């Protein structure tokens, strides 16, 4: 997949099928949308193109209500590539961009610069200064150059339209099974391994502590997961959040890699969360806690084995 982090210096050929949006946590609704774009691209013998923004526009426009991200930019790009997108254009959303009129975005960016001949968008799409741009404006601009606009209504799951907000809510509630059904894959928490307080090691279960700022996290609890690190995929049991057995311990994301030893401090980890095993508990002491950790490890093994039995991949 070709990735552009700015508009091309010379206009691209006018044969692209294109859609635009945040694509946070690329989900099954996005997959259905991109299938429509891909079909149009094949007819045009041009690229299936996605325009997305970084950072999320609300971080600039209404930072107090900006949501935590479902996925990182790198994760979004990997998901788009996996869905067969040919070209993704990542536009920086800053004050200058936000001040541009809607017609500039439609005519000068989508049509002229990126060569959009077929634009697929949702019925409620808004863009440009003050959110003045809509599907009607896109139709007028596209028609001026012989292009076409197609409206994609979205898809239903569980009686409601699939959205990044629904994914975010499911993850925050700890319902990683629902999040996976909306995403079409397990929710992935991405971050770097940092030094912790050594509690896991002192108990005989060393943990890697994951820092993942800006990304929504599952509700406090214990989860079965797959950890991708250094080219390996490792089974893991994860404790997220508060640790009430240790009054002074701060909330953390602690990852215990099963059947593995080594030093991964500073490494990047993609943590694919498979199943919630239990909530956070306070234990009377370390003996009771270590017994529960052993149970959690067996629970994680069983959950991962069952998940693999369904022939899924992260």
C-alpha positions as CSV (number, residue, x, y, z in Angstrom):
1,X,0.0,0.0,0.0
2,X,1.3,3.4,-0.9
3,X,1.2,5.9,2.0
4,X,1.3,9.7,1.4
5,X,1.8,12.0,4.3
6,X,1.0,15.1,2.2
7,X,-0.7,16.0,-1.0
8,X,1.2,15.1,-4.2
9,X,3.1,17.9,-5.9
10,X,1.5,17.1,-9.2
11,X,-2.2,16.0,-9.6
12,X,-2.8,12.3,-9.7
13,X,-4.6,10.7,-12.7
14,X,-8.4,11.2,-12.6
15,X,-9.3,7.5,-12.1
16,X,-9.2,6.9,-8.3
17,X,-12.1,5.6,-6.3
18,X,-11.9,7.3,-2.9
19,X,-13.4,7.6,0.5
20,X,-12.3,9.7,3.5
21,X,-12.7,9.7,7.3
22,X,-11.0,9.1,10.5
23,X,-11.0,5.2,10.3
24,X,-10.2,4.9,14.0
25,X,-10.2,1.2,14.8
26,X,-10.9,0.0,11.3
27,X,-14.0,-2.2,11.8
28,X,-16.4,-4.4,9.8
29,X,-18.4,-1.3,8.7
30,X,-15.2,0.2,7.3
31,X,-14.5,-3.1,5.6
32,X,-17.9,-3.1,3.9
33,X,-17.3,0.5,2.8
34,X,-13.9,-0.3,1.4
35,X,-15.3,-3.2,-0.5
36,X,-17.6,-0.7,-2.3
37,X,-14.6,1.6,-3.0
38,X,-12.6,-1.4,-4.3
39,X,-15.3,-2.4,-6.7
40,X,-15.5,1.1,-8.1
41,X,-11.7,1.2,-8.4
42,X,-11.6,-2.0,-10.4
43,X,-14.2,-0.5,-12.8
44,X,-12.0,2.6,-13.2
45,X,-8.8,0.6,-13.4
46,X,-7.5,3.0,-10.7
47,X,-6.4,2.8,-7.1
48,X,-8.7,2.2,-4.1
49,X,-7.8,5.4,-2.1
50,X,-8.4,6.4,1.5
51,X,-8.0,9.9,2.9
52,X,-7.6,10.0,6.7
53,X,-6.5,12.6,9.3
54,X,-4.0,12.8,12.0
55,X,-4.6,13.7,14.7
56,X,-8.3,13.2,15.2
57,X,-10.0,16.5,14.3
58,X,-11.7,16.7,17.7
59,X,-8.4,17.0,19.4
60,X,-8.1,20.4,17.7
61,X,-11.7,21.5,17.5
62,X,-13.1,20.2,20.8
63,X,-10.2,18.7,22.8
64,X,-12.3,18.3,26.0
65,X,-14.6,15.9,24.1
66,X,-12.0,14.2,21.9
67,X,-12.3,10.4,22.3
68,X,-9.4,8.1,23.2
69,X,-8.2,6.3,20.1
70,X,-9.3,2.8,19.3
71,X,-6.1,2.2,17.4
72,X,-2.8,4.0,16.7
73,X,-2.1,5.5,13.3
74,X,0.3,2.6,12.5
75,X,-2.5,0.1,13.5
76,X,-5.0,1.9,11.3
77,X,-2.7,1.9,8.3
78,X,-1.9,-1.9,8.8
79,X,-5.7,-2.6,8.9
80,X,-6.3,-0.6,5.8
81,X,-3.6,-2.4,4.0
82,X,-5.0,-5.8,5.1
83,X,-8.3,-4.8,3.5
84,X,-6.7,-4.2,0.1
85,X,-6.4,-0.4,0.0
86,X,-4.0,0.7,-2.6
87,X,-3.2,4.2,-1.4
88,X,-3.8,6.0,1.9
89,X,-3.3,9.7,2.2
90,X,-2.7,10.9,5.8
91,X,-3.4,14.6,6.1
92,X,-2.3,16.5,9.2
93,X,-5.4,18.1,10.8
94,X,-4.1,21.4,12.2
95,X,-5.5,24.9,12.5
96,X,-4.8,25.8,8.9
97,X,-6.5,22.7,7.6
98,X,-9.5,23.2,9.9
99,X,-9.9,26.8,8.5
100,X,-10.1,25.7,4.9
101,X,-13.5,25.8,3.2
102,X,-15.4,22.7,2.3
103,X,-15.2,23.3,-1.4
104,X,-11.4,23.5,-1.3
105,X,-11.3,20.0,0.3
106,X,-13.8,18.5,-2.2
107,X,-12.4,20.2,-5.4
108,X,-8.7,20.9,-4.8
109,X,-7.9,17.9,-2.5
110,X,-10.1,15.0,-3.5
111,X,-10.7,15.7,-7.2
112,X,-7.8,17.7,-8.4
113,X,-4.9,16.6,-6.3
114,X,-5.9,13.0,-5.6
115,X,-7.7,12.3,-8.8
116,X,-11.0,11.1,-7.4
117,X,-13.5,10.1,-10.1
118,X,-15.7,8.1,-7.8
119,X,-16.2,9.2,-4.2
120,X,-17.9,7.0,-1.6
121,X,-19.2,8.6,1.6
122,X,-21.7,8.2,4.4
123,X,-25.0,10.1,4.3
124,X,-24.0,12.2,7.3
125,X,-20.5,13.1,6.2
126,X,-19.4,16.6,7.2
127,X,-16.1,18.3,6.2
128,X,-14.5,21.7,5.7
129,X,-14.6,24.8,7.9
130,X,-17.4,24.6,10.4
131,X,-18.5,21.2,9.0
132,X,-20.3,22.9,6.1
133,X,-19.4,20.3,3.5
134,X,-21.8,17.5,2.9
135,X,-22.8,14.9,0.2
136,X,-24.7,17.5,-1.9
137,X,-21.5,19.6,-2.2
138,X,-19.5,16.5,-3.1
139,X,-22.1,15.7,-5.8
140,X,-21.8,19.2,-7.3
141,X,-18.1,19.2,-7.3
142,X,-17.8,15.7,-8.8
143,X,-20.4,16.4,-11.5
144,X,-18.3,19.4,-12.7
145,X,-15.6,17.0,-13.7
146,X,-17.7,14.0,-14.8
147,X,-17.3,12.2,-11.5
148,X,-19.7,10.3,-9.3
149,X,-20.6,10.2,-5.6
150,X,-22.0,7.1,-4.0
151,X,-23.7,7.0,-0.6
152,X,-22.8,4.1,1.7
153,X,-25.4,3.7,4.4
154,X,-23.3,1.5,6.8
155,X,-24.0,-1.9,8.2
156,X,-26.0,-3.1,11.1
157,X,-24.7,-5.4,13.9
158,X,-26.9,-6.3,16.8
159,X,-29.6,-4.0,15.6
160,X,-27.5,-0.8,15.4
161,X,-25.0,0.6,13.0
162,X,-21.4,-0.3,13.4
163,X,-19.2,2.6,14.5
164,X,-15.9,3.4,16.1
165,X,-17.9,4.7,19.1
166,X,-19.5,1.3,19.6
167,X,-16.1,-0.4,19.5
168,X,-14.7,2.2,22.0
169,X,-17.6,1.6,24.4
170,X,-17.3,-2.1,24.2
171,X,-13.6,-2.0,25.0
172,X,-14.0,0.4,27.8
173,X,-16.6,-1.8,29.3
174,X,-14.3,-4.8,29.1
175,X,-16.5,-6.5,26.6
176,X,-13.6,-7.5,24.3
177,X,-15.8,-10.3,22.7
178,X,-18.2,-7.6,21.4
179,X,-15.3,-5.4,20.4
180,X,-13.9,-8.3,18.4
181,X,-17.2,-8.9,16.6
182,X,-17.4,-5.3,15.6
183,X,-13.7,-5.1,14.5
184,X,-13.6,-8.4,12.8
185,X,-10.5,-9.2,14.9
186,X,-9.4,-8.9,18.5
187,X,-8.9,-5.4,19.9
188,X,-5.2,-4.5,19.9
189,X,-3.5,-2.5,22.6
190,X,-0.2,-1.2,21.3
191,X,2.6,0.3,23.3
192,X,6.2,0.1,24.6
193,X,7.5,-1.9,27.5
194,X,8.5,0.3,30.4
195,X,9.9,-0.4,33.9
196,X,7.4,-1.3,36.5
197,X,7.6,-1.8,40.3
198,X,8.7,-5.4,40.2
199,X,5.7,-6.9,42.0
200,X,5.2,-9.6,39.4
201,X,8.8,-10.7,39.5
202,X,8.7,-10.9,43.3
203,X,5.8,-13.2,43.1
204,X,7.5,-15.5,40.6
205,X,5.4,-14.2,37.6
206,X,7.5,-11.6,35.9
207,X,5.5,-9.0,33.9
208,X,6.2,-6.6,31.1
209,X,4.5,-3.2,31.8
210,X,3.0,-1.7,28.7
211,X,2.6,2.1,28.2
212,X,-0.1,2.9,25.6
213,X,-1.0,6.6,26.0
214,X,-3.9,7.9,24.1
215,X,-5.5,4.6,23.4
216,X,-8.7,3.3,25.0
217,X,-8.1,0.5,27.4
218,X,-10.3,-2.4,28.5
219,X,-11.9,-2.1,31.9
220,X,-9.9,-3.2,34.9
221,X,-9.5,-6.9,35.0
222,X,-7.6,-10.0,33.9
223,X,-7.5,-11.0,30.2
224,X,-6.2,-13.7,27.9
225,X,-4.2,-12.2,25.1
226,X,-1.6,-12.8,22.3
227,X,1.4,-10.5,22.4
228,X,3.3,-9.8,19.3
229,X,6.9,-8.7,20.1
230,X,10.1,-8.9,18.2
231,X,8.6,-11.0,15.4
232,X,7.1,-13.5,17.8
233,X,3.5,-14.2,18.8
234,X,3.3,-15.3,22.4
235,X,0.5,-16.4,24.7
236,X,-0.1,-14.0,27.6
237,X,-2.2,-13.3,30.6
238,X,-2.8,-9.6,31.3
239,X,-3.8,-7.6,34.3
240,X,-5.1,-4.1,33.6
241,X,-5.7,-1.4,36.0
242,X,-5.8,-1.1,39.8
243,X,-4.1,-3.6,42.1
244,X,-6.0,-3.4,45.3
245,X,-3.9,-6.1,47.1
246,X,-1.0,-3.6,47.1
247,X,-2.3,-0.3,48.4
248,X,0.6,1.7,47.1
249,X,0.7,0.2,43.6
250,X,-0.3,2.4,40.7
251,X,-2.6,1.1,38.0
252,X,-0.7,-0.6,35.2
253,X,-1.0,-2.8,32.1
254,X,1.0,-5.9,33.2
255,X,1.7,-8.6,30.6
256,X,2.9,-12.1,31.8
257,X,4.2,-14.0,28.8
258,X,3.6,-17.7,29.1
259,X,6.4,-20.2,28.6
260,X,8.9,-17.4,27.8
261,X,11.8,-15.7,29.5
262,X,13.8,-12.8,28.3
263,X,14.2,-9.0,28.5
264,X,11.9,-6.9,26.3
265,X,12.3,-3.5,28.0
266,X,11.9,-0.8,25.4
267,X,10.3,-3.1,22.9
268,X,7.1,-2.4,21.1
269,X,4.3,-4.8,21.8
270,X,1.0,-5.4,20.0
271,X,-1.4,-6.9,22.6
272,X,-4.3,-8.7,21.0
273,X,-6.9,-9.1,23.8
274,X,-8.8,-12.3,23.4
275,X,-11.1,-12.8,26.4
276,X,-11.8,-11.2,29.8
277,X,-11.2,-13.8,32.5
278,X,-12.3,-11.9,35.6
279,X,-12.5,-8.5,37.3
280,X,-10.0,-7.0,39.7
281,X,-10.0,-8.6,43.2
282,X,-8.3,-7.8,46.5
283,X,-6.6,-10.8,48.1
284,X,-5.7,-11.4,51.7
285,X,-2.0,-11.9,50.9
286,X,0.5,-13.1,48.4
287,X,-0.3,-16.8,48.9
288,X,-3.9,-16.3,47.9
289,X,-2.9,-14.0,45.0
290,X,-0.3,-16.4,43.6
291,X,-2.8,-19.2,43.7
292,X,-5.3,-17.0,41.7
293,X,-2.5,-16.1,39.2
294,X,-2.0,-19.8,38.5
295,X,-5.7,-20.2,37.9
296,X,-5.6,-17.1,35.6
297,X,-2.8,-18.6,33.6
298,X,-4.7,-21.9,33.0
299,X,-7.8,-19.9,32.1
300,X,-5.8,-17.9,29.6
301,X,-4.3,-21.1,28.1
302,X,-7.8,-22.5,27.7
303,X,-9.2,-19.3,26.2
304,X,-6.4,-19.0,23.7
305,X,-6.6,-22.6,22.7
306,X,-10.3,-22.3,22.1
307,X,-9.8,-19.1,20.1
308,X,-7.1,-20.8,18.0
309,X,-9.5,-23.7,17.4
310,X,-11.7,-21.3,15.5
311,X,-8.9,-20.7,13.0
312,X,-8.5,-17.0,13.8
313,X,-5.4,-14.8,13.5
314,X,-4.6,-11.5,15.2
